[in-house]
Amino acid sequence: MAAAKKAVLGPLVGAVDQGTSSTRFLVFNSKTAELLSHHQVEIKQEFPREGWVEQDPKEILQSVYECIEKTCEKLGQLNIDISNIKAIGVSNQRETTVVWDKLTGEPLYNAVAAPVSPGPSDPVAVVRSGSSVPAAGTSSVWLDLRTQSTVENLSKRIPGNNNFVKSKTGLPLSTYFSAVKLRWLLDNVRKVQRAVEEDRALFGTIDSWLIWSLTGGANGGVHCTDVTNASRTMLFNIHSLEWDKELCEFFEIPMKILPNVRSSSEIYGLMKAGALEGVPISGCLGDQSAALVGQMCFQDGQAKNTYGTGCFLLCNTGRKCVFSEHGLLTTVAYKLGRDKPVYYALEGSVAIAGAVIRWLRDNLGIIKTSEEIGEYLKYLNEMSPVPFFLGLGYTVVGGFTNKCHIAFAALEAVCFQTREVIKAFFLVDGGMTNNKILMQLQADILYIPVVKPSMPETTALGAAMAAGAAEGVGVWSLEPEDLSAVTMERFEPQINAEESEIRYSTWKKAVMKSVGWVTTQITFNVFGFWEILLEPSITTDH
């Protein structure tokens, strides 16, 4: 019997999407942006001590190889020839830090994760649990807080003025970013110290570790990163687009261990093993920048919000490096080619979003799936300003509170906190956008239209677009007239402006009142946000 003919398609582009709890490899048609196949592998998180969160870099790398192989097998089953895959892009969790031995290819320590992200700028918006023990069922890879003392010591010797770090990097001095995690490794891990002394150590974020390993590792691997990931280290000058000598001296980081900084779209090297051996790796973007590109937010003022474990909002500020006076971070959005201009963004975030849904499911047992929230809403006859819900450190009050109220308030809190960050039309993506109630709530509370693409994999799509558009690949045009039209679902506000404002102001008033009841600590954190750390008070699950 004759073998089935392979399907004839246009050039294909693959994308590694390496996230906090899983790795995926996805393959897109470069002419239509259609997702053809993908595979996903879960990855573990390790908690060696309370407040420490780590991941095994070798497990992450192996998960990438497995996802590539399985996706290629699936394409074969669809009679799609994998030789059509012309490039690979990489999108990654950003501030997670890896140090490895360039002679052996072995990690010198586990990857050290980033702590909880900063919240929105309003004093009442950042509400987090006072406990450092991860809540059951949450994706806790952000929660590593081991570098707090490192930050405190560094803050005492900032040269000149307090803007020394922020003026160069767009970032505050914080436990969140890679420089202090690298400083901790240099101070506390003898294997790292020895490797630096013997000129064997290399540092990188997850993208650097993957690209170096995939392009040959100890046998000629390319040690590089892109401008978006570099801009999240606190070592990178976002004006000159180079590692900053003064910052490296301040953090006492040897510059010889840092990766070469490249654009987000160029050929870094070729795959050296596996089903896609010889295919160029030619795109690299931090996950939030990748989503911005995937949402095609190429115009100054366009913004996107990704609803994942937290909400991350990026607003393209064009070629201007804009600094916020309200706690937002300034970061590099993308640089799509060696000779292309750099674009910047302002970033704000809500620390707890998708984790709220898992908290309702795993800690309270109120729901089994996020879709059940919609069922509960059928039983709510009217909105009540009390009860209300605040993050994972929570307060629920009211004599007639039931699980319907709590579930609804959980979604509502995500929307209210997002309003603290953005007051303009924006696009959305991420796992939570499958919840139509959340999307409608967001439109109502912002009182602006919210649109989401019918194909939600915009982070991977952005990495694929950057890879396919690279010089020497040229299978994906980023010219506006050539970009494939993406089908969008649009959510218009269904309440009037007055009701939207009343609901928002009532929520803020409720938050402020709660502070007097259960606050254990109020601090002004390094991001410029008030932090309200709450202990659980009166609760009900029925």
N, C-alpha and C positions, 0 to 999 in steps of 0.2 A: 504494500500500500504506500503510495507516495506521501512524503512528509507534507504537513500543512504549510502553506506559504506564510512567510512572515508579513505582518501588517506593514504597509508603507505609510510612514508618517513624516512630518517635518522634523527638523532637528529637535532633540530632546535635551533637557537640562535637569540634573539631579541637585538635590539640596539636603545637606545634613542639618537637622534641627535638633540641637543638643540642649535639652532643658533641665530644669531642676529635678524632675522625677522620672524623666524618660528621654530616650533618644529615638529619633525617627529619621528615615531617609525617604524622600518623596521625589517623584519624577514628573516633570511638567512638559507639555508640548510648547515649544518656544513661540509658535505662531498663534496659538489660541489661549495660552495660559491654563489649559485644561490639565487637571491632575489626573495622571494615568494610573499610578499605583504607588503604594507606600507600605512601609513596615515599621512597627514600633516595638521597642524593648524597654521594659521598666528597669530603673537603676536604683540601687540601695543607697540609703543614707546611714551614716554611722554616728553614734553619740558616745564618744569615749568618756566624756565627763558632762556634767550638767552645764549647759550653756555653750558646749562645743558641738559643732556639726561638721562632718567631713564626708568626702566621697573618695572612692578608689579611682585614681586616674586610669589605671589599666582596665578596670571594668568599663569605664566610660569609653575608652578606645575600642575595646572588644565589642561593645554594643553598637558602635558605628560600623565596624566590619560586618557584624551579623545583620544589621538593618540593610546594608548595601547588598549583601549576598541574597537575602530573602526577597528583597524588592526585585532584584534581577530575575530570580526564579519566577516570581509572579508575572513579570513582564513576558517571560518566555511562555508561560501558560496562556497569555493573551496573544501569543504569536507576534510579539513586538521585539524587534531585533535590538539588543542592548548596544550594539555598535553605533546606534543612532544617538546615544548619549554623548554629547560633545563637550560638556563641562560640568563641574560640580561647585556648588557654593556652600559656605558654612555659616550657620547662624548659631549663636551660643548664649547661654547664661553668662552674664558679663563679669562681675567682680570676683567670681570664684578663682582662687589662686593656686598655681601649680609650680613646683620647682623640681627639676629632674637632672639626671646625670647624662651629659651629652656623649659620654664614651660608651655607656652601657645601655642607655635608653630607659633606665629604671627611674621611677619617681623616687625622690629623696624623702618624701612625706606624703601623706594623703592630701588631696585637694581641700583647701580651707574655704568654707562657704562664706557668702556674704550674709550679714545680719538683716533683720527686718528693714524694709525700705522706708524712706522718709514718707510722711503723710502730707496732706495738703496744707496750705499756708495759714488757714484760719486758726486762731487759738483754740477753738472748740472741736476741731476736726480730727485731731490725731488721738485716737483712743486705742490703747493696747493693753493686753493682759499684763499684770505685774509679775507674773511667773515666767521664769526662763525655761520651764519644762514644756516641751512641745505638747500642744493639745492633741488628743487622739484623732487620727485621721487627717491631720493637716499636713500639707507639704511644707516641711519645716526647714528646708535647706537654707533659708535666709537667716536663721536664728543664731548663728555663731557670734558670740559676744566676747571672745577671749581677749580681744585687743583693746578693751576699754581702758586698762591702765596704760597701755602704750600710747593711746591718744591723749590721755591726761598728762603724761610726761612730756610728750611732744608739744602740747599746747602751751606749756610753761616757757618754752624757749623759741617760740615763733619770732623770727627776726623782723625788725621794723614794726609793722602793724598787723592787725588780725586778718587783713586781706591778702597777706603774702601768698597763701595757697590759693585762695579763691580767685584772685586777680589773674593768675596764670592758668588755672585749670578749670574755672567755672564751678568748682566743687568746694564744699567746706571740709575742714579737717575732721574726719569721721571714721568710725570703725567700719563703715560700709564699703570703703574702697580698698583697692589691692595693696597700695603702698604700705599700709600699717599691718596688713596680714603678712606681707613679705618681711617687714621689719621684725614681726613676732617670730617668724621662722628663723631668721638670722640670729635672733637673740636666744632662742630656746631649743633649737634642734641641732645637735652636734654634727649629724651627717650633712646637714645643709652648710654649716660653717666650714667643715673640712672641704667640701666640694668647691666652695667659693675660693678658699685658700689655694686649692690645687688647680684652679681654673677649669673645673669640670661642670660647674652649675649653669643651668639655664632657667630663666623665669618666664612665665607666661600666664595669660588667662587661658580658658579652655580652648579657644580658637587656636592659640599658638601651639599648645600641646598636641592638638589634633593634626594641624597642618604639618608640623615637624615630623610627627609619627607617620602620617599617611604618605609623605613624600620621601620616606627612606629612613627616618629616625637617625640612629647612630651611624648609618651608612649614607650620609649626605643629605639628611633631612633639612628642610628650609625653616630657619628660625625667624618667624615674622609675625606681625599682627597688623590690624588695619587701624585707621585713625579713630573709628568709633569705639573700639575696645580700648585703645591706648588712652582715649580721653576719659576713661573711667578708673584710671589707676592712681591719680593724684601726682603722677610723675611727668605728665605730658603737657607741654605748653600748647594750648589750643589756638594761640595766635601764630606762632612760628611753625606749628605742626611738627615739633621735634621733642625728644626727651629733653627735659630742662635740667641743666647742670646744677643750678642753685637748689632746685627741689631735691635732686638726688643726693646732694650734699647734706641738706637738711634732714632727710630721712636716713642718711648714711646707707644708701643703696649703691652698690658698685654698678656702673653703667655697662660694664662688659657682659653682664648676665641678661640684659634687656634685649628683647627681639627687635629686628628692624621694622620700622613703621612704614607701611605701604598704603596705597589707596584701597578703597573697598571693592574695586573692580579692576583686576589685572591678573595675569597668570603668575601664580606664586611658585608652582612646581607641578609635577605629574604624579598621579597615583602610582605607587611602586609595587602594589600587590593586590590580589583579589580579582573579582570579576571585571572590575573597571580599570585594571592596570593600564597605564598610559594616558588616561583621561586627565586633562588639566584641572587643577583646583584653581579657580579664577574669580571667586567671589567670597567676601568675608565681611560680615556685619554683626555687631551685637544685636541681640534679639529684638530690642525695641526699635532700633534703627531699621532693622530688616522689615519689621511690620510697617514702619512709616513708608518705606519704599514699596512694599507689597500693596499697600493701600493707595499707592501712586500719589502721595502727598508731596508733590514736587514744587508747589507754589508757596511763596511766603504767606504765612497765616493759616495754612491748612494744618489740621491737627487730627490725631487718631488717639483712641483710647483702647487699650488691650485689657480685657477683663479675664485675668487668670487667677492665681492664688492671691495676688494683689491687683490693683488697677494701675496701669502705667500710661500716662498721657504725655505725648510728645507733640509740640507745636513747632512747625518749620518756621524759622525766623530768617530764612534766606541766607545771604552771604554776610549778614550782620551777626556779630557775636553780641547778643543781648544779655545783659545781666539783670536779674530780677531783684526787686527790693522786698519781695513778699515770700522769700524762702524757696522759690523754684530753682532748679539746677540748670546751669548752662552746659551744653554738651555738643559734641560733633554729631550732626545728623547723618552725613554720608559724604563721600568724595568718590564719585563714580568714574574713576579713571585717573591715571598718573598725571595727565595734563588737564584734568577737569577741575573746576573750582570746588572748594569745600563749602558745604552748607551746614548751618548750625541749627540747634533746636533748644527750646526751653522744655524742661521735664518736671512734671509733678506726679505724685502717686498717692494712692490710698493703700495703706499697709495690708489691710485684711479685706478680701473680696470673696473669691471662690472658697477661701478657708472658712468663711461664715457658713456656707452651705454644707460643707463637710462637718462643721461643728454641730449644726442642727441635726445632721444624720447620725454622726458617730458618738457625740457626747450626750445629746439630749434624747436621741431616738425619736425625734418629732417626725422626720421624713425618712423614706428609704431612697428616694431619688429627688433631684431638683424639680422634676416635673410635678411632683405632688404639691408643691407650693401653689401651683395654679388651681388644683382641686380645692385646696383650703379656702382660696379667695371667694369661691362660690358661696361660702357660708358667712362671709363678712358682709353685713348689710350697710355699714357705714364706717368711715375712717374715724379713728379716735386718736387724739394727740398723745394719749397715754394708754397703753404702754409704749415704750420705745426701746430701741436696741442699740448697743454701742460695742462694736468690735467683738473681740473674744474676751475682753474684760467687760462684763455686761451688767446691766441693770434693767430689770423688767418689773413694772409696778402696775397696780390696778386690780381691784377686786374681781373684775370680770375677765381677766386675762385668760386666754386659752391658746392652744398651740397654733391656731389659725393666725392670731394676732402676732405671735412671735415670729412665725415663718414670714409673714408679710413684712414685718418691721425689719427683718434681716436684709431683705432685698432693698427696702426703702433706704436703709442706712448707707448701703453702697452708693445709691443714687445721690443722696444728700451730700455725702463726702466728695463724690465726683464733682458736684456743683461747686464745691469749695475750690476746685482746681481750674475748672474751665467754664467760661461764660460765652462760648462761641460755637457755631455749627461744627460738628466733628464726625469722623467715621470711627467705627468700632469693630473690634475683632476679639478673638479669644474664646475659650470654652463656654464662658457664661453667656455669650451672645446668643446661644441656642435657646435661651429662656426668653420667650417673647414678652412675658410679663415684665421682666427686668428691663428690656429695651423700651417698652411702652412707659414704664415708670420713669426711666431716665429722660425720655422726651418730655413727659409731663413736668418733672421737677426742674429740668433745665429751661423748660418752655422754649425749646428750639427743636427742629427736626433732628433725628438721629438716623443715620443710614448704616447698614451693614452689608458686606458683600455676601452673595449666596455661597461663595466658596470661602470658607473661613480660614484656610491655611495661608494667611497673608505673610506670616513670618518666614516660612519656608519659601514662599513665592518671591519675596524680596531678595533672599539670598540667591535664588535661581536667576532672577532678572539681572542681578549684578554680575553673576558668573557668565551668563550667556552674552552679556553686552561687552565683556572685556575685549580689549584690543588683542587680536590674534585668535579670538573665538568668533565674535561677531554674528551670533545666531539670534540675538534678541535685541531689537531696536527699542531704545528708550525715548525716541522722538515722540512728542505728544500725539502726532497724527498716526503713529504706528502702534501705539499701545492698545492692546486688546480691551474692548469694552467689557467691564466687569458688571454683571447683573447685581443690582443693589436692592435690598429691601428697606423701605423707608417707613419710619415711625414718626407720625406727626403728633404734637400735643393734643390731648383730648379733653383738657380742662382749660379754664380761662387763666389769664395771667394773674389775676387777683388770688384765685385759689392756690395756684402754684406758689405764690409768695407767702401766703398764710401758712401752708404746710411746711415750707422751708423755715420760716421764722419760728414756728411752733417747735419744730425739731431742735433748733438751736437753743431755744429757751429751755427745753426739757434737758438738753445736755448740760447747760450751765447749772440748772437746779440740781442735777444729779451730783455735781461736784461736791456740794455741801453734805450730801448723804454718805458717800462711800469713797471719796478720794483718799488714797494713801500717800500720793506724792504728786506734786505739780512741778514740772521743770521746764525751762526754756532750752530746748535742745540745740545742737550745733547746726541743724538745718534751718533754724529760724522759726520753728513751730513750737507752740505750747504742746507739751505732752501731758496727758491726763491718764495716770496709771490707776486702773480701777480693780477692786476686788469684787467678786460676785456678791450680790445682795439678795433681796427677795426674788425668788424665781418660782416658776411653775411650769410643768410640762403637760398639763392637761386642760 
